């Protein structure tokens, strides 16, 4: 961001950026803990994820209030206004990432309480790690105003989507072959969908970063189209 006549304005914008990255780190940690608790069967860890979701909700409210204070006091224009608009959109996506982590944790608790009729060897770790890598790239791109990082994140969304489809097909096969697995399979499918949605929210944040850095609205564009727009901007 460019320097301003008022150093206090610079400090306010820097504080805003720091708070967003703090919230992003918290959301990322929540997802990691939820996946770890899911596979380890660690109920206290999963309960901790559910309890800590309130922290992310409070952070969204606080950052939203800070944005509105800056708009009212500084009347920002150009890139500064784009930054604040992008922050407001990004924190909404981060709050939803936190919600998905809570959902994974709640379903993880439900799964630990079920009697296993047959083993469901469903691999979700790689999909989760890919979605989390997308989120990390999006947040790094936000921190550095680096659009190359966020386009890298967006390209990974196809990987997450393909893995979700593979998991869905596998679970449908289980349910067709043995109806006793339906309840457990549906819970696992819901977890997979939550992970897929985390990737979508990372994509949204990436789009917000491109708008903030370049002033380009790239919603509904393919990654190739986005990279062409960036190259021509």
N, C-alpha and C positions, 0 to 999 in steps of 0.2 A: 504494500500500500504506500501511496505517496505521503510525504510529510505535509503537515498542515501548519497554518499560522499558530493555531492553538495546540500546544503540546498536550494539554489535557484531552483533546479530541483523539490524538494519536494513542494516548494511554487507554482511553475508553475502547477504541477499536481493537487494540492489542488484548485487552482484558476479555473482550467479546470472543475473539478468536481462541484464546486460551480456554475459556469456558466450554466452547463447542468441542474442542479436542478432548477436554476432560470428560465431557459427556459421552463422546464417541468411545473413549477408552473404557469407560464404565460399561457401555452397551456391549462392546466386544468381550469384556471379561465375563459378563453375565452369560453370553452365549457359550463361551468356553466352559464355564462351570456347569451349565446345564447339560452339555454333551458329555462332559466327564462324569457327572452324576448319573446320567442315563446309562452309561456303559458299566460303571462301577457298582451301580445299585446303592449309591451313597444317599440315603434319604435325607439326612441333615444338610448335606450340600445342596440338594434340590430344594429343600425348604428355605435355605438361605437365599437362593436365587429368587424365589417367589417373594420373600420378605423385602429384598433389596430393590425390587422393581419400583417401589415408592420413591427411592432416591432419584432414579432416572426421571420419574414424573415431576418431581420437585425441581430438578435441574432444568427441564423444559420450561416450566412456568417462570423460573428466575431469569433465564436467558431471554425469553419472550418479553418480559418486563423491561430488561435492560435495553433490548432493541427499541422498544417503544419510547423509552426515556431518551435515547440518543436521537431518534427521529424528531421528537418534540423539541429537544434542546438545540440540536446542531443543524437541523434541516439539511441532511447530507444530499449530495448530488453525484452524478456520474458513477465511478467505480465504488465509492463509499456507499451509495444507496444500493447498488447492485449487491454489495457484500452483505448488507443488512437483510435485504430481501432473501438472499440465498441462505443466510443463517436461519431465518425464520422457517424456511422450507426444510432445511437440513435437520433441524432439531426435531421437527415433526416425524421425519423418517427415522431418526435415532430412537425416538420414543417408541416407535412401532417395532424397531429391532428389539428393544427391551421387552416389549409385550410378547414377541415370538419366543424369546428366551424363557419367559415365565410360562408360556404355553408348553414348551418342551419339558420344563421342570415338572409341571403338573401332570403331564402325560407319563413322564418317567416314574413319578410316584405311583400312578395308577398301574403301570406295567409291573412294578415290583410287588404289587399286591395280588397279581393274577397267578393262578396255577397254570404252568406252561404245559399245554397239551402236546405240542411238538415244537422242536427247535426252529426258530425263524432266523436263519443266518443272513440278516440284512445288514449290509455295509453302508453306514451313514457317515462314518468319520471323514472320508475323502470329500464328500459333498459339503459337509460342514466346514472343513478346512478351506475348501475353495471359496465358499461364501464369505468366510472370515477374511481370507486374503483379499477378496473384492472390497470388503469394508475397510481394511487397513490401507489399501491403495487409494481408496476414495478419501480417507481422512488425511493421508500423507499429501495427496494432491491439493486438498483444502489448505493444509498448513503451508505448502510451498507455492500455491497458485500454479501448479504444474499440471497442465492438461494432458501431457503424455502419460502420466501415472493413472489418471482417471479413465482414459481410453483403454489402457491395459486392463483395468478393472472391468470395464464394460464388455470386453471380449471374453472374459471368463464366465459371463452369464450364460452363454450357450452351453458351457460344460456343466454348470449346475442344473440347467433345465434338462439336459440329456440324462444326467444321473437320476434326477427325480422321475423321469419317465420310465427308466429302467427299474427303479425301485417299485413303482406303481405296478408295472407288468408282473414283477416277481410276486408281489403281495396278492394280486388278483389270482395268480396261479395257485398260491397256497390256499386261498379261500375257496376256490372251486374244487380243489382236491380234498379238502377237509374243512367242512363248515365249522368245526369246533375252533378253528383258528381265526374266525371272523373278527371277534372283538379285539383280540390282540393285533391282528393285521391292520384293522382300521386305525387303532391308536398309533401304530408305527407309521402308517401312511400320513396321518395328521402331523407327526413330527417331521417327516420328510418334506411335507408341504410348507411347514414353518421355516425350515432351512432354505427352501427354494425362495420363499418370500423375503428372507434376509438378503439374498442375492439381489432381488428386485429393489429393495430399499437402498442397497449399496449403489446400484445403477442410478437410482434417482438422485442420490447425493452427488454422484459423478456429474450428472447433468447440471446440478446446481453450481458446481465448481466451474464448469465451462461457461455458464452464464455469468458468474461472478468475474472470471478472469477475462473473458472475451466479449461478453455482451451478446452471446449467441443463444437463442432458444432452440435447443436440439431435441426436444421431446418428440417422440414418434419417429425420429430418424434412425437409420441403421448406423452401426459403428463406422462402416466405410463412408457413409454420407457425412457423419460427424467429423471424421478426420479430414475429409475434403473441405468442409466448411472452415475448419480451424486453419488449414493450410492456406486458404484464400482470404482469411481475415486479416 
